[in-house]
């Protein structure tokens, strides 16, 4: 791929990047004007915030059904938010 020209970027509710993790969705919104920026909201299941860290935790513990429940919640939220 020679160039990357997205029309939209979706970030997680706590996504950071760059030096000292100072970049976030607000930074992108202020500094990038020709690309739509979407920021997902936090989702909780059983009082735990859904994240890749939580998914990895349950995978390491062999809790496959919990992992599936979490992933289902993510997909469902994304589908609902795009309606």
MOGIHU-V672136 format. One record per residue. N is the residue number from 1. OMEGA is omega as a letter, one per 20 degrees, with the letter a starting at -180 (NA if undefined). Layout:
# MOGIHU-V672136
n=N omega=OMEGA
n=N omega=OMEGA
This chain:
# MOGIHU-V672136
n=1 omega=a
n=2 omega=r
n=3 omega=r
n=4 omega=a
n=5 omega=a
n=6 omega=r
n=7 omega=r
n=8 omega=r
n=9 omega=r
n=10 omega=r
n=11 omega=r
n=12 omega=a
n=13 omega=a
n=14 omega=a
n=15 omega=r
n=16 omega=r
n=17 omega=r
n=18 omega=a
n=19 omega=a
n=20 omega=r
n=21 omega=a
n=22 omega=r
n=23 omega=r
n=24 omega=a
n=25 omega=r
n=26 omega=r
n=27 omega=r
n=28 omega=a
n=29 omega=a
n=30 omega=a
n=31 omega=r
n=32 omega=a
n=33 omega=a
n=34 omega=r
n=35 omega=r
n=36 omega=r
n=37 omega=r
n=38 omega=r
n=39 omega=a
n=40 omega=r
n=41 omega=r
n=42 omega=r
n=43 omega=r
n=44 omega=r
n=45 omega=a
n=46 omega=r
n=47 omega=r
n=48 omega=r
n=49 omega=a
n=50 omega=r
n=51 omega=r
n=52 omega=r
n=53 omega=r
n=54 omega=r
n=55 omega=r
n=56 omega=r
n=57 omega=a
n=58 omega=r
n=59 omega=r
n=60 omega=r
n=61 omega=a
n=62 omega=a
n=63 omega=a
n=64 omega=a
n=65 omega=r
n=66 omega=r
n=67 omega=r
n=68 omega=r
n=69 omega=r
n=70 omega=a
n=71 omega=r
n=72 omega=a
n=73 omega=r
n=74 omega=a
n=75 omega=a
n=76 omega=r
n=77 omega=r
n=78 omega=r
n=79 omega=a
n=80 omega=a
n=81 omega=r
n=82 omega=r
n=83 omega=NA
